[in-house]
Amino acid sequence: MFQKRIVVCLDVREGKTTKGIKFKGNVDIGDPVEMAAQYYEEGVDELVFYDITASAEKRAIMIDVVREVAKRIFIPFCVGGGISSVEDMRKVLLAGAEKVSVNSAAVQNPSIISQGAQIFGNQCIVLGMDAAKDAKMPSGYRVVINGGRTPTDFDMLEWGKEAVKLGAGEIVLNSIDADGTKDGYELTATRMLSEAVTVPVVASGGAGKPSHLEDVLKEGKADAALIASMVHYGDYKIQEIKDYLYKKHVPIRRII
């Protein structure tokens, strides 16, 4: 049976891991290199590193931090934030990442997805998509860019399907409404997107307890669940979450 994945997200601002609620009120909580090493030792399946202000500040990603994280972990590692060209992708991959995530830049220039896929392969290109509830959109969800600051005219479902056609090999769907609340994932949007595309969908935003992961991996039909607050603040350990999911018959990689 295809195994589900747990992915830890490190949102990084000015070299520090940070966390907010609904993309606001961010507080610095630690060193991303040390935190990445800790989660790797605990048995997380993948790690995602987002330089959350790079796009809004129109600057390059902090490649030195990416390089240091890559030296400490030996699991799939995805990097996003401020990636706006194939050359940016190349630098991140050469620094040790296995995947690159494009979000705002892909909305503004969709061809970056196809260019990256042609050069590096579909498996390297991840579409990061921040979505907020909006009854005016066909799917009920609007794509927002620049770290939740700028609403677009893109519909979540249509943009997801278009990105896959262009060559995205995976989609990380982050619910702005659920982000950091620890009240559970956005199950409706996640299931809608998972059923509409042929690539893995990673659910992001809202995880507060292990049952939330069970819900999104089963009901939401996500291929992976991204977590942050619930482990950053010490509420749960990776193995504790995996043990829970295993007992609930969710296929998951475990360290026995």
C-alpha positions as a Python dict, from the first residue, in 0.01 Angstrom:
ca = {
    (1, 'M'): (0, 0, 0),
    (2, 'F'): (121, 351, -85),
    (3, 'Q'): (265, 509, 229),
    (4, 'K'): (146, 846, 352),
    (5, 'R'): (408, 1103, 450),
    (6, 'I'): (458, 1345, 737),
    (7, 'V'): (635, 1664, 635),
    (8, 'V'): (767, 1923, 882),
    (9, 'C'): (763, 2282, 762),
    (10, 'L'): (1018, 2539, 870),
    (11, 'D'): (902, 2892, 789),
    (12, 'V'): (1217, 3104, 799),
    (13, 'R'): (1245, 3480, 837),
    (14, 'E'): (1580, 3661, 872),
    (15, 'G'): (1754, 3331, 939),
    (16, 'K'): (1520, 3217, 1219),
    (17, 'T'): (1232, 2969, 1219),
    (18, 'T'): (911, 3161, 1274),
    (19, 'K'): (542, 3081, 1321),
    (20, 'G'): (225, 3285, 1302),
    (21, 'I'): (-150, 3238, 1281),
    (22, 'K'): (-327, 3290, 946),
    (23, 'F'): (0, 3435, 812),
    (24, 'K'): (10, 3709, 1079),
    (25, 'G'): (174, 3781, 1413),
    (26, 'N'): (486, 3575, 1346),
    (27, 'V'): (716, 3497, 1638),
    (28, 'D'): (1072, 3362, 1606),
    (29, 'I'): (1101, 3019, 1767),
    (30, 'G'): (1441, 2873, 1687),
    (31, 'D'): (1735, 2797, 1461),
    (32, 'P'): (1623, 2623, 1137),
    (33, 'V'): (1942, 2419, 1100),
    (34, 'E'): (1922, 2273, 1452),
    (35, 'M'): (1547, 2216, 1423),
    (36, 'A'): (1587, 2039, 1088),
    (37, 'A'): (1848, 1807, 1237),
    (38, 'Q'): (1621, 1731, 1533),
    (39, 'Y'): (1321, 1640, 1317),
    (40, 'Y'): (1540, 1423, 1094),
    (41, 'E'): (1663, 1232, 1400),
    (42, 'E'): (1302, 1191, 1517),
    (43, 'G'): (1210, 1020, 1189),
    (44, 'V'): (1018, 1277, 985),
    (45, 'D'): (969, 1170, 622),
    (46, 'E'): (1041, 1503, 453),
    (47, 'L'): (1129, 1860, 536),
    (48, 'V'): (1011, 2183, 374),
    (49, 'F'): (1195, 2512, 415),
    (50, 'Y'): (1012, 2834, 321),
    (51, 'D'): (1185, 3171, 318),
    (52, 'I'): (853, 3343, 388),
    (53, 'T'): (949, 3704, 316),
    (54, 'A'): (1176, 3655, 14),
    (55, 'S'): (900, 3707, -245),
    (56, 'A'): (745, 4009, -75),
    (57, 'E'): (1089, 4165, -25),
    (58, 'K'): (1186, 4075, -384),
    (59, 'R'): (1515, 3916, -280),
    (60, 'A'): (1691, 3585, -330),
    (61, 'I'): (1644, 3296, -91),
    (62, 'M'): (1893, 3250, 198),
    (63, 'I'): (2104, 2991, 19),
    (64, 'D'): (2358, 2961, 301),
    (65, 'V'): (2087, 2841, 541),
    (66, 'V'): (1961, 2595, 279),
    (67, 'R'): (2313, 2456, 239),
    (68, 'E'): (2358, 2411, 616),
    (69, 'V'): (2024, 2232, 653),
    (70, 'A'): (2107, 1999, 362),
    (71, 'K'): (2432, 1896, 535),
    (72, 'R'): (2242, 1776, 841),
    (73, 'I'): (1953, 1576, 694),
    (74, 'F'): (1926, 1277, 460),
    (75, 'I'): (1560, 1280, 362),
    (76, 'P'): (1375, 1460, 80),
    (77, 'F'): (1415, 1834, 130),
    (78, 'C'): (1201, 2095, -46),
    (79, 'V'): (1285, 2466, -54),
    (80, 'G'): (1065, 2761, -147),
    (81, 'G'): (1043, 3137, -118),
    (82, 'G'): (1189, 3389, -358),
    (83, 'I'): (1241, 3137, -639),
    (84, 'S'): (1156, 3324, -956),
    (85, 'S'): (1379, 3173, -1226),
    (86, 'V'): (1534, 2848, -1344),
    (87, 'E'): (1868, 2978, -1220),
    (88, 'D'): (1720, 3022, -870),
    (89, 'M'): (1603, 2661, -888),
    (90, 'R'): (1947, 2545, -995),
    (91, 'K'): (2114, 2722, -701),
    (92, 'V'): (1875, 2565, -450),
    (93, 'L'): (1917, 2215, -595),
    (94, 'L'): (2295, 2252, -601),
    (95, 'A'): (2281, 2362, -236),
    (96, 'G'): (2133, 2023, -148),
    (97, 'A'): (1755, 2039, -194),
    (98, 'E'): (1572, 1763, -381),
    (99, 'K'): (1269, 1976, -468),
    (100, 'V'): (1192, 2342, -527),
    (101, 'S'): (860, 2505, -446),
    (102, 'V'): (724, 2789, -656),
    (103, 'N'): (423, 2986, -539),
    (104, 'S'): (393, 3359, -611),
    (105, 'A'): (637, 3343, -904),
    (106, 'A'): (437, 3064, -1068),
    (107, 'V'): (115, 3267, -1056),
    (108, 'Q'): (294, 3567, -1206),
    (109, 'N'): (485, 3358, -1462),
    (110, 'P'): (336, 3008, -1508),
    (111, 'S'): (602, 2912, -1761),
    (112, 'I'): (853, 2881, -1474),
    (113, 'I'): (682, 2549, -1392),
    (114, 'S'): (726, 2404, -1740),
    (115, 'Q'): (1081, 2538, -1770),
    (116, 'G'): (1182, 2386, -1439),
    (117, 'A'): (1014, 2054, -1517),
    (118, 'Q'): (1187, 2027, -1854),
    (119, 'I'): (1531, 2092, -1708),
    (120, 'F'): (1516, 1923, -1367),
    (121, 'G'): (1221, 1681, -1401),
    (122, 'N'): (862, 1697, -1279),
    (123, 'Q'): (956, 1531, -949),
    (124, 'C'): (1162, 1840, -857),
    (125, 'I'): (889, 2098, -914),
    (126, 'V'): (638, 2158, -636),
    (127, 'L'): (354, 2408, -665),
    (128, 'G'): (299, 2586, -336),
    (129, 'M'): (-55, 2722, -326),
    (130, 'D'): (-201, 2942, -53),
    (131, 'A'): (-579, 2946, -70),
    (132, 'A'): (-851, 3129, 121),
    (133, 'K'): (-1226, 3070, 127),
    (134, 'D'): (-1407, 3294, -120),
    (135, 'A'): (-1762, 3226, -235),
    (136, 'K'): (-1703, 3431, -549),
    (137, 'M'): (-1465, 3168, -691),
    (138, 'P'): (-1593, 2858, -878),
    (139, 'S'): (-1434, 2618, -629),
    (140, 'G'): (-1505, 2839, -329),
    (141, 'Y'): (-1135, 2911, -275),
    (142, 'R'): (-915, 3193, -405),
    (143, 'V'): (-538, 3174, -456),
    (144, 'V'): (-342, 3434, -258),
    (145, 'I'): (25, 3518, -312),
    (146, 'N'): (311, 3711, -148),
    (147, 'G'): (281, 3530, 181),
    (148, 'G'): (-94, 3578, 210),
    (149, 'R'): (-78, 3949, 129),
    (150, 'T'): (-212, 3966, -229),
    (151, 'P'): (-540, 3807, -352),
    (152, 'T'): (-538, 3693, -715),
    (153, 'D'): (-802, 3610, -975),
    (154, 'F'): (-689, 3245, -974),
    (155, 'D'): (-932, 2977, -861),
    (156, 'M'): (-772, 2708, -644),
    (157, 'L'): (-896, 2410, -841),
    (158, 'E'): (-836, 2551, -1188),
    (159, 'W'): (-488, 2670, -1098),
    (160, 'G'): (-398, 2333, -949),
    (161, 'K'): (-505, 2147, -1263),
    (162, 'E'): (-324, 2397, -1487),
    (163, 'A'): (-3, 2368, -1285),
    (164, 'V'): (-5, 1989, -1325),
    (165, 'K'): (-49, 2028, -1702),
    (166, 'L'): (252, 2259, -1701),
    (167, 'G'): (464, 1999, -1521),
    (168, 'A'): (428, 2036, -1144),
    (169, 'G'): (496, 1699, -981),
    (170, 'E'): (337, 1779, -646),
    (171, 'I'): (110, 2043, -490),
    (172, 'V'): (129, 2175, -135),
    (173, 'L'): (-210, 2325, -54),
    (174, 'N'): (-198, 2563, 240),
    (175, 'S'): (-523, 2690, 387),
    (176, 'I'): (-481, 3051, 498),
    (177, 'D'): (-799, 3021, 706),
    (178, 'A'): (-663, 2723, 902),
    (179, 'D'): (-294, 2820, 914),
    (180, 'G'): (-152, 2810, 1266),
    (181, 'T'): (-493, 2768, 1430),
    (182, 'K'): (-429, 2404, 1535),
    (183, 'D'): (-802, 2342, 1479),
    (184, 'G'): (-759, 2095, 1191),
    (185, 'Y'): (-693, 2101, 818),
    (186, 'E'): (-922, 2237, 547),
    (187, 'L'): (-1067, 1898, 450),
    (188, 'T'): (-1305, 2014, 177),
    (189, 'A'): (-1045, 2199, -29),
    (190, 'T'): (-788, 1924, 18),
    (191, 'R'): (-1023, 1647, -93),
    (192, 'M'): (-1147, 1856, -387),
    (193, 'L'): (-793, 1914, -514),
    (194, 'S'): (-674, 1558, -441),
    (195, 'E'): (-959, 1416, -648),
    (196, 'A'): (-898, 1660, -935),
    (197, 'V'): (-525, 1614, -998),
    (198, 'T'): (-301, 1319, -1078),
    (199, 'V'): (-3, 1424, -862),
    (200, 'P'): (47, 1398, -484),
    (201, 'V'): (-125, 1665, -274),
    (202, 'V'): (29, 1773, 56),
    (203, 'A'): (-219, 1925, 303),
    (204, 'S'): (-92, 2225, 499),
    (205, 'G'): (-236, 2455, 764),
    (206, 'G'): (-421, 2375, 1084),
    (207, 'A'): (-262, 2063, 1234),
    (208, 'G'): (-295, 2062, 1614),
    (209, 'K'): (-320, 1695, 1713),
    (210, 'P'): (-262, 1353, 1553),
    (211, 'S'): (-630, 1300, 1475),
    (212, 'H'): (-615, 1600, 1242),
    (213, 'L'): (-357, 1416, 1032),
    (214, 'E'): (-574, 1105, 1029),
    (215, 'D'): (-868, 1314, 907),
    (216, 'V'): (-682, 1481, 622),
    (217, 'L'): (-502, 1164, 509),
    (218, 'K'): (-827, 964, 508),
    (219, 'E'): (-1119, 1205, 451),
    (220, 'G'): (-915, 1473, 277),
    (221, 'K'): (-744, 1211, 58),
    (222, 'A'): (-409, 1390, 95),
    (223, 'D'): (-91, 1200, 15),
    (224, 'A'): (99, 1379, 288),
    (225, 'A'): (35, 1608, 584),
    (226, 'L'): (252, 1907, 659),
    (227, 'I'): (293, 2003, 1025),
    (228, 'A'): (462, 2289, 1209),
    (229, 'S'): (315, 2430, 1532),
    (230, 'M'): (230, 2095, 1689),
    (231, 'V'): (595, 1988, 1686),
    (232, 'H'): (765, 2329, 1703),
    (233, 'Y'): (611, 2399, 2043),
    (234, 'G'): (682, 2051, 2178),
    (235, 'D'): (319, 1934, 2192),
    (236, 'Y'): (403, 1614, 2005),
    (237, 'K'): (703, 1416, 1881),
    (238, 'I'): (719, 1275, 1527),
    (239, 'Q'): (720, 914, 1644),
    (240, 'E'): (421, 978, 1870),
    (241, 'I'): (224, 1104, 1570),
    (242, 'K'): (332, 809, 1358),
    (243, 'D'): (238, 559, 1627),
    (244, 'Y'): (-108, 711, 1646),
    (245, 'L'): (-155, 696, 1268),
    (246, 'Y'): (-31, 337, 1256),
    (247, 'K'): (-288, 234, 1516),
    (248, 'K'): (-555, 407, 1306),
    (249, 'H'): (-449, 199, 1003),
    (250, 'V'): (-294, 485, 811),
    (251, 'P'): (-3, 343, 606),
    (252, 'I'): (301, 527, 739),
    (253, 'R'): (678, 470, 757),
    (254, 'R'): (781, 391, 1113),
    (255, 'I'): (1110, 337, 1292),
    (256, 'I'): (1061, 25, 1502),
}
